[in-house]
Amino acid sequence: MEMPDFHITGALALTPDGQSGAALGVSQGRLTDTRYGRAVDLPGWHLLPGIVDAHGDGFERHLAARRGALRDMTSGFLALDAELAANGITTAMLAQFWSWEGGMRGPDFAKAMLAGLAEVRPRLTTDIRVQLRIEVHMMDDFAEIEEVIADHGIGYVVFNDHLPHDALAKGKRPPRLTGQALKSGRNPEKHLALMQSLHARRGEVPDAVAALAARLRAKGVLTGSHDDRDAVARRAAQTQGLMISEFPETLDAAQEALAQGAPVVMGAPNVMRGASHSGNVAATEVVRAGLCTALASDYHYPSLVFAAQKLAPDMGLAAAWGLVSTGPAGMLGLTDRGALAPGLRADLVAINPATGRPGLTIVGGRIAHTDAAGAAALLQA
C-alpha cells in the first residue's frame, strides 16, 4: 500500500552537499526537498541514507535455527525483514552458498531458499536480494547454476574455494572432518572421498571459472572473488574476470585490487573487533589506507551501524557512512539509492540521539521500523 506523503523536520540530514537542517520530504516513494504532506518532527535526530549491505549470511539463523528443525521459510524471512530494518538496512544481499559442503551451503538448500524468498517477497518491506557464492570446484553444476541465476534474477555472484588443499595434497584427513560430514548429511569417508575427487580436478578450475564469469558478465551479473590471500591471488582473480574483491586477507591483496580498479569489501564485525577473527588484515587498516569501497555485515547485521559510528570520529561522518551506503550502492550499480537527494528512492534511517540506534527506518517511502520515540513522533504528526 502506498504511504501518504510526509516530511521530516528538526533533524540533521546527511546530504551529498553535507549536513543540512532543511526539511526532507517523502512523496510517492521518493525523496524530495518539498514539504509534502504531514510533518514528522525529530529534533536532534540524524537522518542518514539507508544502509546497503553487500554481503551478509546472518540470515541463516532465521531460516534454519537448528539443523532440520525448520521446514517453512516464510516466518524466517519475515523475521529477517524485521531485523534488517531495525538495524537501518534498507537493501540486503543475502550471501547464499552453492557448495559441495552440503547442508545450508548445498545446492538443494540454495534452490529452496531462492524459491522461498520469491514466494514471500511481496510481503517484505526491505529490499532483499541474493548474492550466490559458488564453490569453484562445483564445475559440473555450472550449467544448472547459470539457469538458477537467470531464473531468479541474481545480479551478484562470488567465487570461493573452501577445500582444504594443503591437507588433501599431503594425503591427510582435514581437521573437523567428522563434524563437517555430519552437517552435509554424509558419512566422513564419503565426505573425504568427495573432497579428494574435487581436489584432483583443481587444474581445471581457472579456465572453467573464467568461462562462467565471462558468460555471467555478458548478462550484466557482477562477479567477485572471496578471501584473496595476497596480491598474486587477486591478480589471478582479475585474470578470471572476478571484478570485486571480498574480504581480502592481506593489505597487499587490497592494494592490488585498488590498482586494478576492483572494489574492495570488508567486514563491519572486523571493524568492531578491531581485528579479524581469523588473523587476517584488520578492516580498519584497509579503510584508513583508502582501499575499502564498502563495509558488509558478514555474519552480524547490527555491526554496520556500529562500525560507521566507530569510524566517524577519525574520517568524518560522510566518509564513514558512505562505506555502508553510497559505496556499496555504487558498487552494486544501484544508482537510485545510497544518498539523501531529491529524486532518489526514499531509503533512509533516522538515528535516535537517546540511543544512538535506528529509531526510524524508511524503505521506498514505507515505514519499515520504528522505536517508541519514532512511533510517538509519527503519531503526533
N, C-alpha and C positions, 0 to 999 in steps of 0.2 A: 504494500500500500504506500502511495506517495505521501511523504511528510509535508505538512504545511510549511510555508516559508517562515523563516525566523532570522534574527541576527543577534550576535553576542556583543555585549558592551562591557566595559570595565576591565577587560582582560588585556594582557600584553601579548600580541601575536608576533610570532617569528615569521616574517615575510622575506622574500628574496632580496628586498632592499634594507633589511634589518628589522629590529623590533619596533612595533607600532601599537599605539593605544587606540587606533581608529576601530570603529565597529567592523565586524566581519560578518557578512551575510551568507545565508544558505538558501538557495532558490532552485527548485527542481533538480536537486542532487548535485548542484554546482556551487562553487564559491563565488561570492560577489562582494563588491565594495559598497553596494547599495543597501540601505536599511529596510529590507523587505520584511513584512510580517511582524510578529511579536518580538519583543526584546527579551533576551535572557541575560541577566546581569551577573557577571562573575568577577567582582572586584578582587584584584590581587592575583588572579589566576594567570597561568601562562598557556597560550594556545600554540600548539606545535603541529607540524604535518603528521598525519597518521604514519605509523611505523610500517615499513615494508620489510618483511622477514624473508630473506633469500634462501634460507636453508634451516629447517627445523625438524627434528624427529621426536620431539616431546609428545607428539600426538599418539605414539604407540601405547602409552599407558592409558589413554582414553579408549582406544579400540580393543585392547586386549590386556586388561589389568592383570589377569593371570592366564597363563597358557591354557587354552582350550575352554576358558570359562565364559567367553562372550561370543554369541553367535550373531546377534543383531547389532550392526554397527551404527544404526541411526542414533541411538542415545549417546554413543561415544562421540560422534561428530557434533551433536548439539552441545555436549559438554565442552568440547574443544572450542567451538564457536564462542561460547561464553568466556572461556579462559583467555582466548586471543584478545577479545575486545577489552576485557578487564586489565590487560597489560598494554593497551594502546596500539595493538597490532591490527591494522586495517586490511592488509594484504599479506597472506602467508603462503609460502611454498613448503608443502609437506614433502620431506625427503624420504621417498619410499624406495627400498631396495628391490632389485631383481637379481637374486644371488643364489649360488649353489649352497649357501649356508642354511637355507630352508627356514621353516617356522615363519615368523613375521617378516623375514627377509627373502622368503621364497617366492617364486612366480605365482603360485596359487593364491597366496595372501595378497600379493600386489594386485592381481586381477579382481579379487573380491573387494579389496579396499577401493579401487577405482570405480567399480560398479556401485558400491555403497555410497560413495561421495556423489556420483552422478544422480542417484536417486534422492538424496537428501538436500542437494544444493539449493533447490528453490526455498527451503526453509531456513537457510543460513543468512546471517547478516554480514559477516565479514567475507572478504573475497578470498576464498580458499582455493589454491591451485596445487598442482603436484609437480615435483621435480623427481624424475626417475633416476635412481642410482644403479647403474649397470655394472655388475662384476665383469671385468674384461674377458675372463675365460669362459663366459657363457655364450661362446660363438655360435653354438648350434641353435641358440634361441634368437639370434639377431633378427631373423626374418619375422618371427612372431612379435618380437619387441617393437619392430617398426610398425606393425599393424596396430598394436596396442597404443602406441604413441599417437598415431593418426586418428584412431577411433575416439580417443579421449582428449584430443587437442592438447597434448602435453607440449609445453614450449621450452622446457629446460631439462637437459639430460647431462648427467655427470658420470664419468667412468672412474671406477676404483678397483683396487686389487687387494683383497684380504687373504690371499693364500699365504701360508707360512713357508715361503720358498726356501729359506735357509735350512729349516729343519727337514723339509722334504728332499732337498738336494743332498743332504747328508744321510738320508735313509732313516731319520729319527722320527719317533712319534711326536707330533706337535704338542705343546702344552695345552691343557684344558680340553683335550680331545673328547673325553667321555661326556663332559657337560655340553659341549657344542653339538655332539652327535645326538644326544637326547633332545635338545631343542629342535633339531632338524627332523626328528622322528625316525632317525636311522640308528642302527647299532654302530658302535665305534669302529668295527672293522670295515663295514661298508662305507662309512663316512671317510675313513682314511683312504680307502681304495679310490673313492671319488676324487679326493684332493690330489692323490698321486697321478690319476689319469689326466686331470686338468693341468697340473704342473708340467706333465710331459709334453703338453702342446703349447708351452709358453712362447715358442719361436713363431707361432702363427699369429699371436695376439696383435703386434703392432700394425700389420697390414690390415687385419680384419677390423680393428677399431678405427683406423684411418678411413677405410671404405665406408663403414657405417656412419661415422661422424660427417663425412662429406655428403652423404645422402640426406642426413638429417638437416644439415646447414642449408642445403639446397631448398628445403621445405620451410626454412625460417626458424628452425629449432636451435636454441642456444646450446652450446656444448662446452663442457668443462672437465677439468681433472680434479682429483681429490688427494690431499696429502702428498703434494710434491715434496720429496725429501731433500732435494738440493737443486742447484741450477741445471745440472745435467738432466735430471728428471723433468724439469719444467721445459727444457728445450725439446726433449723427446715428446712431451705432451703437445707442444706447439706444432711440432712436425706432423703429429697425428691429427691436427686440426681441432684441438681442445682449447678453446679460446678464453676460458675463465679458469683461474687458479683458486680452488677452495682449500682453505686451511693449509697453506704451505708450512712445512715443518721447520724450515730454517730461514734466516734472513736472506741468505744467498738466493734461495728459491723465489722469495718475494721480490728481490731486486731484479732477478732475471725476468719475472713476469712484467714488472714495470717497464723494463727495457723493450719488451715485446709489445707493449701496449695492452697487455692482458689484465683485466680487472682482478683484484685480489679480495677474497672474502675471508674474514677472520671470525673467531667465535667470541661472542659477548661474555659467556661464562669465563673465558680465559682472561678477559679484562677484569672481571670481578675478583677472580682468584689472585690476579697479579702474576700468573704464570700458567703454563699449560699443565693439565693434569697428567700428561704423558711425557713430560720432559722436553717438549718441542719449544720453538721460539715463543716468547711472550707476545701476545697480541698488542699490548701497549707499545712494545718496541717497534713493531711493524707500523702501527698508527703514527707514532712520533717521527718515524723516518719518512712519513708521507707516502707510504706504499699501500695503504688499505683503502679500498673502494667502499666496502660495506661490512658491517658487523651483522652476524646472524645469531639466532637464538641457540642453534645447535641442539642441545638437549634441555634447555631451560628458558621458557618464554619470558619470565619476569626480568631476566638479565639484560634485555635490550634497553629498557628504561634506565635501569641502574647503571649500566656501562656508559651510556651517553651522559648521564649526570656526573659520573665519576671523572670523565674526560673533560667536561666543560670548563672547569676552572683553569686548566692548562692551555686548552686550544680554543676556547670560546664556544658558546652555546651553538652558534650557527654551524660551525665545523663539526662539532661533536654530534649534534642531532642529525646532521647531513649524512653521517655514517649509517644511520638507521632509517633514513627517509629518502632524500634526494639521491644519494649514492646508489643504493640498491635499486631504486625505481629506474634510474637511468641505465644501469647495467642490464636490467631485465627488459628494457625497451618499453617501459610503462610511462609514456610521456604525458599521460593525463593525470598524474598524481605525484606525490613526493614533495610538494611545496604548497604554501598557502598563497595562492594567486588567483585573481578573478578568472573564471572560465574553467578551472581545473575541477576534478571531482572533489566533492566536499568530504574528504577524508581527513579527519583531524582528531587530535587528542588534547584535552584540557587538563592541565596538572593542578590539582588541588594544593594550594600552598600550605594547608594544615597538615597534609600527609606526605607531600612530595610524590604522590602516586596519581595515576589517571583517575580523575573524578568524573569525566565525561568523554566518551569515545563516539565519534560520529563516522559512519561509513556510507559513502554515496548519498549523504544527506539524511540518512536514517540513524536514529539513536541506537547504538549497539550496547552501550554500557553506561551506567551512572552510579556514583556512590550516593550516600544520603544527602550530602551538601549539594551535589549536582542535581539530584531529584528535586530538592527544595527550590532551587533556582528555576528549574523548568516549571514547577507548579505555580510559582509566583509570577511567571511571565504573563 
